[in-house]
Amino acid sequence: MFDVPKHLGARELAVVDLFLTAIDAMGGIRAGHQHGLGRWFTTGNLITAYLSLAAAQPLPRTGDPVQYWTTLVRAGELLAAAPDPDPRIKYALTQCRTNATRATST
């Protein structure tokens, strides 16, 4: 099976950049998760990538929870601003905002 690369527009590239920042703020990522994210970035499946990152957690010792969650909030806002956004984005964005609030108050 081969992945067909999708040409990403400026908004999509900005989302990928935010995802990469969030991945760095995780403090480490499983190889399989990293591989899946790379494939989703290549194919333009940014919704699946966002949902995957929103369901993950930064590592307690090496991660930066504030940066992780606030970066995912920004990425989610960009995804939600797209015409006819996937309805799952709204829920995941709400969860990321809640986690960002918790992280900043700790």
GROMACS elastic network, one bead per residue, 0.5 to 0.9 nm:
[ bonds ]
;  ai    aj funct       b0    kb
    3    39     6  0.71599   500
    3    42     6  0.74810   500
    3    43     6  0.64515   500
    4    42     6  0.75508   500
    4    43     6  0.59827   500
    5    39     6  0.88306   500
    5    41     6  0.86017   500
    5    42     6  0.50736   500
    5    44     6  0.74174   500
    6    41     6  0.85948   500
    6    42     6  0.62800   500
    6    43     6  0.50251   500
    6    44     6  0.55552   500
    6    45     6  0.89604   500
    7    42     6  0.84750   500
    7    43     6  0.83466   500
    7    44     6  0.76400   500
    8    11     6  0.79201   500
    8    12     6  0.55349   500
    8    13     6  0.60216   500
    8    41     6  0.89673   500
    8    42     6  0.87152   500
    8    43     6  0.89458   500
    8    44     6  0.67276   500
    9    12     6  0.52618   500
    9    13     6  0.61220   500
    9    14     6  0.86202   500
   10    13     6  0.51130   500
   10    14     6  0.61744   500
   10    15     6  0.86881   500
   11    14     6  0.50700   500
   11    15     6  0.63085   500
   11    16     6  0.87868   500
   11    78     6  0.71970   500
   11    79     6  0.84063   500
   11    82     6  0.88469   500
   12    15     6  0.50021   500
   12    16     6  0.62970   500
   12    17     6  0.86768   500
   12    44     6  0.78965   500
   12    46     6  0.77499   500
   12    78     6  0.83964   500
   12    79     6  0.81695   500
   13    16     6  0.50241   500
   13    17     6  0.62033   500
   13    18     6  0.86532   500
   14    17     6  0.50591   500
   14    18     6  0.63070   500
   14    19     6  0.86648   500
   14    75     6  0.79997   500
   14    78     6  0.84105   500
   15    18     6  0.50668   500
   15    19     6  0.61980   500
   15    20     6  0.87084   500
   15    46     6  0.78790   500
   15    74     6  0.83112   500
   15    75     6  0.52534   500
   15    76     6  0.82103   500
   15    78     6  0.68723   500
   15    79     6  0.75088   500
   16    20     6  0.62120   500
   16    21     6  0.86498   500
   16    41     6  0.68626   500
   16    46     6  0.77183   500
   16    75     6  0.81803   500
   17    20     6  0.51073   500
   17    21     6  0.63414   500
   17    22     6  0.86973   500
   17    75     6  0.88699   500
   18    21     6  0.50245   500
   18    22     6  0.61881   500
   18    23     6  0.85984   500
   18    71     6  0.60540   500
   18    72     6  0.71037   500
   18    74     6  0.75517   500
   18    75     6  0.59435   500
   19    23     6  0.61012   500
   19    24     6  0.86468   500
   19    49     6  0.83015   500
   19    50     6  0.77209   500
   19    53     6  0.80466   500
   19    71     6  0.75169   500
   19    72     6  0.70656   500
   19    75     6  0.71310   500
   20    24     6  0.62928   500
   20    25     6  0.86434   500
   21    24     6  0.51672   500
   21    25     6  0.62956   500
   21    26     6  0.88055   500
   21    67     6  0.82661   500
   21    68     6  0.76297   500
   21    71     6  0.70909   500
   21    72     6  0.89979   500
   22    26     6  0.62635   500
   22    53     6  0.82102   500
   22    58     6  0.88170   500
   22    64     6  0.89398   500
   22    67     6  0.69711   500
   22    69     6  0.75395   500
   22    70     6  0.85903   500
   22    71     6  0.58596   500
   22    72     6  0.65990   500
   23    26     6  0.51025   500
   23    27     6  0.74333   500
   23    28     6  0.75037   500
   23    29     6  0.72752   500
   23    34     6  0.86847   500
   23    53     6  0.81410   500
   23    58     6  0.84803   500
   23    68     6  0.74853   500
   24    27     6  0.59741   500
   24    28     6  0.71867   500
   24    29     6  0.86657   500
   24    63     6  0.80041   500
   24    64     6  0.86254   500
   24    68     6  0.81515   500
   25    28     6  0.80123   500
   25    58     6  0.68459   500
   25    59     6  0.87467   500
   25    62     6  0.82714   500
   25    63     6  0.53139   500
   25    65     6  0.70293   500
   25    66     6  0.85239   500
   25    67     6  0.61309   500
   25    68     6  0.51302   500
   25    69     6  0.89116   500
   25    71     6  0.89457   500
   26    29     6  0.68596   500
   26    56     6  0.87416   500
   26    57     6  0.69376   500
   26    59     6  0.57922   500
   26    60     6  0.88454   500
   26    62     6  0.74029   500
   26    64     6  0.63414   500
   26    65     6  0.73049   500
   26    67     6  0.87764   500
   26    68     6  0.63211   500
   27    58     6  0.62320   500
   27    59     6  0.55941   500
   27    60     6  0.82372   500
   27    61     6  0.77624   500
   27    64     6  0.69044   500
   28    58     6  0.77462   500
   28    59     6  0.68019   500
   28    62     6  0.73399   500
   28    63     6  0.72793   500
   29    32     6  0.84151   500
   29    33     6  0.67179   500
   29    34     6  0.64230   500
   29    58     6  0.86764   500
   29    59     6  0.85806   500
   30    33     6  0.52863   500
   30    34     6  0.62427   500
   30    35     6  0.86458   500
   31    34     6  0.50570   500
   31    35     6  0.60862   500
   31    36     6  0.86299   500
   32    35     6  0.50237   500
   32    36     6  0.61783   500
   32    37     6  0.85951   500
   33    36     6  0.51295   500
   33    37     6  0.61548   500
   33    38     6  0.85923   500
   33    52     6  0.85486   500
   34    37     6  0.51504   500
   34    38     6  0.61688   500
   34    39     6  0.87316   500
   35    38     6  0.51441   500
   35    39     6  0.63765   500
   35    40     6  0.87697   500
   36    39     6  0.51736   500
   36    40     6  0.62631   500
   36    41     6  0.86644   500
   36    49     6  0.81283   500
   37    40     6  0.50448   500
   37    41     6  0.61132   500
   37    42     6  0.85796   500
   37    45     6  0.89793   500
   37    46     6  0.87546   500
   37    48     6  0.85491   500
   37    49     6  0.57735   500
   37    52     6  0.82683   500
   37    53     6  0.87948   500
   38    41     6  0.51316   500
   38    42     6  0.62289   500
   38    43     6  0.87165   500
   38    49     6  0.88498   500
   39    42     6  0.50715   500
   39    43     6  0.61849   500
   39    44     6  0.84183   500
   39    45     6  0.82506   500
   40    43     6  0.51596   500
   40    44     6  0.57848   500
   40    46     6  0.62659   500
   40    47     6  0.87226   500
   40    48     6  0.71814   500
   40    49     6  0.61298   500
   41    44     6  0.51127   500
   41    45     6  0.61805   500
   41    46     6  0.62757   500
   41    49     6  0.74379   500
   42    45     6  0.77419   500
   43    46     6  0.83414   500
   44    47     6  0.85013   500
   45    48     6  0.57582   500
   45    49     6  0.65661   500
   45    50     6  0.89201   500
   46    50     6  0.59947   500
   46    51     6  0.85406   500
   46    79     6  0.82456   500
   47    50     6  0.50955   500
   47    51     6  0.61821   500
   47    52     6  0.85278   500
   47    79     6  0.76180   500
   47    86     6  0.75008   500
   47    88     6  0.84018   500
   47    89     6  0.73063   500
   48    51     6  0.51346   500
   48    52     6  0.60685   500
   48    53     6  0.86191   500
   49    52     6  0.50963   500
   49    53     6  0.62160   500
   49    54     6  0.85361   500
   50    53     6  0.51556   500
   50    54     6  0.59507   500
   50    55     6  0.85318   500
   50    72     6  0.77400   500
   50    75     6  0.78832   500
   50    76     6  0.73211   500
   50    79     6  0.88040   500
   50    89     6  0.80541   500
   50    92     6  0.81720   500
   51    54     6  0.50262   500
   51    55     6  0.61779   500
   51    56     6  0.87383   500
   51    88     6  0.79603   500
   51    89     6  0.74825   500
   51    92     6  0.65433   500
   52    55     6  0.52648   500
   52    56     6  0.64526   500
   53    56     6  0.50736   500
   53    57     6  0.77464   500
   53    72     6  0.78838   500
   54    57     6  0.76973   500
   54    69     6  0.82159   500
   54    72     6  0.71579   500
   54    92     6  0.62646   500
   54    93     6  0.79197   500
   54    95     6  0.76293   500
   54    96     6  0.64188   500
   55    92     6  0.81248   500
   55    95     6  0.89847   500
   57    60     6  0.85180   500
   57    63     6  0.87164   500
   57    65     6  0.79601   500
   57    68     6  0.84591   500
   57    69     6  0.89819   500
   58    61     6  0.87528   500
   58    62     6  0.78779   500
   58    64     6  0.66141   500
   58    65     6  0.58099   500
   58    68     6  0.68800   500
   58    69     6  0.87855   500
   59    62     6  0.56451   500
   59    64     6  0.78476   500
   59    65     6  0.81511   500
   60    63     6  0.58616   500
   60    64     6  0.81319   500
   60    65     6  0.82156   500
   61    64     6  0.86024   500
   63    67     6  0.88053   500
   63    68     6  0.79138   500
   64    67     6  0.55674   500
   64    68     6  0.60366   500
   64    69     6  0.87261   500
   65    69     6  0.60315   500
   65    70     6  0.83320   500
   65    99     6  0.84258   500
   65   100     6  0.75390   500
   65   103     6  0.59284   500
   65   104     6  0.82967   500
   66    69     6  0.55626   500
   66    70     6  0.60176   500
   66    71     6  0.83165   500
   66    99     6  0.85107   500
   66   100     6  0.59717   500
   66   101     6  0.83942   500
   66   102     6  0.86420   500
   66   103     6  0.52674   500
   66   104     6  0.58542   500
   67    70     6  0.53047   500
   67    71     6  0.58105   500
   67    72     6  0.84300   500
   67   100     6  0.82875   500
   67   103     6  0.89724   500
   68    71     6  0.53950   500
   68    72     6  0.63101   500
   68    73     6  0.87828   500
   68   100     6  0.80276   500
   69    72     6  0.50362   500
   69    73     6  0.61538   500
   69    74     6  0.87586   500
   69    96     6  0.57166   500
   69    97     6  0.71207   500
   69    98     6  0.87796   500
   69    99     6  0.62813   500
   69   101     6  0.86027   500
   69   103     6  0.77942   500
   70    74     6  0.64166   500
   70    75     6  0.87349   500
   70    96     6  0.75564   500
   70    97     6  0.73444   500
   70    99     6  0.85998   500
   70   100     6  0.55924   500
   70   101     6  0.87143   500
   71    74     6  0.51923   500
   71    75     6  0.62903   500
   71    76     6  0.85842   500
   72    76     6  0.59182   500
   72    77     6  0.84484   500
   72    93     6  0.77604   500
   72    96     6  0.65231   500
   72    97     6  0.84483   500
   72   100     6  0.88466   500
   73    76     6  0.50506   500
   73    77     6  0.61318   500
   73    78     6  0.87190   500
   73    93     6  0.60544   500
   73    94     6  0.83606   500
   73    96     6  0.57848   500
   73    97     6  0.60077   500
   73   100     6  0.78424   500
   74    77     6  0.51173   500
   74    78     6  0.64170   500
   74    79     6  0.87666   500
   74    93     6  0.89413   500
   75    78     6  0.51959   500
   75    79     6  0.62937   500
   75    80     6  0.86143   500
   75    93     6  0.87641   500
   76    80     6  0.59391   500
   76    81     6  0.84804   500
   76    89     6  0.66953   500
   76    90     6  0.80017   500
   76    92     6  0.77815   500
   76    93     6  0.54729   500
   76    96     6  0.83688   500
   77    80     6  0.50237   500
   77    81     6  0.61311   500
   77    82     6  0.89791   500
   77    89     6  0.87309   500
   77    90     6  0.88325   500
   77    93     6  0.73050   500
   78    81     6  0.51737   500
   78    82     6  0.68923   500
   79    82     6  0.55692   500
   79    85     6  0.68588   500
   79    86     6  0.84589   500
   79    89     6  0.72794   500
   80    83     6  0.80664   500
   80    84     6  0.83096   500
   80    85     6  0.54157   500
   80    86     6  0.75885   500
   80    87     6  0.85965   500
   80    89     6  0.62968   500
   80    90     6  0.68915   500
   80    93     6  0.84044   500
   81    84     6  0.83592   500
   81    85     6  0.70109   500
   82    85     6  0.54806   500
   82    86     6  0.89065   500
   84    87     6  0.85468   500
   85    88     6  0.84338   500
   85    89     6  0.71840   500
   85    90     6  0.85806   500
   86    89     6  0.57276   500
   86    90     6  0.79196   500
   87    90     6  0.58338   500
   87    91     6  0.74672   500
   88    91     6  0.55014   500
   88    92     6  0.63420   500
   88    93     6  0.85660   500
   89    92     6  0.51478   500
   89    93     6  0.58257   500
   89    94     6  0.84449   500
   90    93     6  0.51450   500
   90    94     6  0.61886   500
   90    95     6  0.87260   500
   91    94     6  0.51370   500
   91    95     6  0.63537   500
   91    96     6  0.87435   500
   92    95     6  0.50384   500
   92    96     6  0.61757   500
   92    97     6  0.86254   500
   93    96     6  0.50026   500
   93    97     6  0.61409   500
   93    98     6  0.85988   500
   94    97     6  0.51165   500
   94    98     6  0.62492   500
   94    99     6  0.86742   500
   95    98     6  0.50769   500
   95    99     6  0.61854   500
   95   100     6  0.85484   500
   96    99     6  0.50232   500
   96   100     6  0.59973   500
   96   101     6  0.85599   500
   97   101     6  0.61777   500
   97   102     6  0.86195   500
   98   101     6  0.51722   500
   98   102     6  0.62731   500
   98   103     6  0.86291   500
   99   102     6  0.50272   500
   99   103     6  0.60235   500
   99   104     6  0.85990   500
  100   103     6  0.50431   500
  100   104     6  0.61629   500
  100   105     6  0.86202   500
  101   104     6  0.53108   500
  101   105     6  0.62604   500
  101   106     6  0.87969   500
  102   105     6  0.52746   500
  102   106     6  0.63478   500
  103   106     6  0.54154   500
